[in-house]
Amino acid sequence: MMKLYWSPRSRSFTALWLMEETGVAYERVLTDITIGAQRTLEFLAVNPMGKVPALQDGDATMAEAAAICAYVAERYPDAKLAPELGDSHRAKYLYWLFFAPGCIEPAIAQIATKMELNPVAAGWGDAQRVFDVLEAALDEGPWILGAQFSAADIAIGSGLNFAVRNFKMVPSRPAFERYLDRCSARPAFQRAMEFASGEKT
């Protein structure tokens, strides 16, 4: 059984939502970052970066939410959270899965800190373009790949929910609101939210 190391009110939400979407049993290991549990030797053996979420699957350990999404989606193909190899949607799936940490997260940080960067030097370009590109993709909907919900929606939906609804760091747009309404209507999202908010452990 997989072990998911998580902490309430953190980026763990992405992995919690992911695991709930799979429908498989997994163990949640509370790693309360407010008391420094992520700095224990036991946890650092799982993720030397000392961040949540982290995942243990037998002898395999890993971290980084998008990597966890990719791994779990392939580990549990019956959950249909990723297009199969050879599927024409596979390239876009990988693009959007890594767009979340590679573009959305740094764009959020850029807006929140009012950083001024040369868009040629920044790996994500500039924040305005990131959210313009995302808006155009979500306008087609209902999901980032069209009709098929995937782990890429979990990565992107989590980031948007954090930035637009939870902390209002990024101005909302109608396409974002419609997308987040669809995400938040999913039972797995709702269960994960109960864990992430600390209502359940």
N, C-alpha and C positions, 0 to 999 in steps of 0.2 A: 504494500500500500504506500502511495506517495505521501510524503510529509511536506506540508506547506508551512513555512515559517512566515509569520505575519504579525502586524501590529495594527490596532485600531487607528482610524483617521490618518492613513498613510497611503503610499503608492501600492500597498498590498491589495487594494481594492481590485486592481486589474487581475491579479492572480486568483483572488477569491471568486470573482465573477467567472473567470475562465473555468475553474474547477467545478463550480456549480453548473455551468453549461454542459460539462461532460456527462453529468449524471452518475459518475462513479464515486465510490467511497474513497475518502482521503482523510488524512489526519491533519488537523490544524494545530500548529505548535505556536502558542502565543509568545511573541518576542516583543515585549513592551519597550519601545524605544524611549519612552519618557523616563524610564528608570535605568537606561543604559544596558538593557539585555542584549543589544546587538554588539556589544563590545566584549562579551564573555568569550573565553577561549573555545567553548563548545560551539558557539555560533560562528565565530571567525573561521572554524574548520570547515563550515558549510559555505560561507561567503566571506572571504578575506577583506572585502570592501566594507563589511560591517553595515550593510543596508538590507532592508526588507523591500520586496519579498525575496525569499530564497526557497529552493525546492530540493528535496532529497528523494531519489528514486532508487532504492537499493544502494549500490555503491556509487551511483552517479549523483553529483551535486551540481547545482547551477543557480545563477541569479540573473538579474536583468529581466524586467517584465516581458519585453518583446521576445526574448530568447525562450523564456518559460512558455509563452504562448505558442511559439513554433514547435517546441519540444512536445508539449502536452497534446497539441492538435494532431501531431503525427503519431504519438503514442496511443491515442484513442481514436482511430479513424472512424469508428461507428458513430461518434458524436458529430461528424461531418462539419468540423470547424475549419477545414482547409481543403481547397481543391486538390485533387489527386495529381501526382506527377503526370505530365502530359496533357492535363486539362488546360484549355486556352485561358482560363482565368488565373492560372497559377502565378504568372509573372506579376500581374496587378496585385494579387494577394500579397506577395512578398514585398512589393513596392510599398503598399499602404501599411503593412505590418511594421515596417521599419521607418516609415514616414513619421509614425507617432513619436518614437524617441529621438529620431534624427532631425526632425524639423519642428514638430509641434511643441515638444518640451523646451527646446532652446528658444523658440519664438516666444513662448509664454515667459520665460526668464528674461528675454530681451525687453518685453513690454513692462514686466513687473519692476525691473531695475532701471528702466529708461536708458539702457545701454545704447550707445551710438557706435555702430560697427560698419565697416566697409562691406556692403553686401557681396562683393566679390571674394572677400577674405573669409566671411562667415560660411560655414558648411551648409547652413539652411537658407542662405540668401538673405532675405529680410522678412520680418514678421508679417508685414502687410501682404506680401505675395504668398506666404505660407497659408494664411487664412483665406485669401482669395481663391487659391487653387483648391483648397479643401471644400470651400463653399460650392464651387462649380461641380465638384465630384458628388457632393451630397445632394445637390439639387436634382440629380438624375434619380437617386434613391431606388428602393427604400433603404438599401444598405450600400456600403462602399463598393461592393462588387456588383451591385444591381439587385437581383432577386435573392441572391444567396447570402445569408448571414455567415460570418466567419470570425475567426480569432482576430483578424484585422479590425473588425468592428469593436471588439473588446478593447484593444489597445487604443484605438482612436476615440471611442465613446468614453472611455475612462478619462483620457486626457482632457477632452472637451468638457465633460461633466465637472472635473476639478477646476478648470480655468473659467468656464462660463457660469456655471450654476453655484458651485460651492464657494468660490472665492471672488467671483466677478473680476477676474484679472484681465479678461479679454471681452471686448464688447460683443454682445450676442448678435446673431443674424437670424432671420426667419428660417433658413435652411438648417442652422445649428439647432434651433429649438425643436423643429419637427423631428430631426434625427434623434435628439436626446429624449424626446417623448417616446419614440419607438423603442429606444434602448431601455428606458426606465420602466416600460410596460412589460418587459420580459421577466418572468418569475425568477430566473437565475440572478438577474441584476438586483431584484428586490431582496432576495436572500443574502446576497453578498453585501448589500447595503446595511443589512441588520448586523452582520459581523463587523463591517468596517466602522460603523458608528459606535460600536461597543455594546450594542443592545444584546448581542449573543457572542459567545466565545466558542 
